[in-house]
């Protein structure tokens, strides 16, 4: 089942992208607060 492995990697990539977006959003909020 090599297909399952690729989908897992895709999900992980999406998850990391979401985390990065959240981190950048938080940074922007902190910058606007200053």
PyMOL commands that set and color helices and strands:
alter all, ss='L'
color gray80, all
select helices_A, chain A and resi 2-33
alter helices_A, ss='H'
color red, helices_A
deselect
rebuild
show_as cartoon
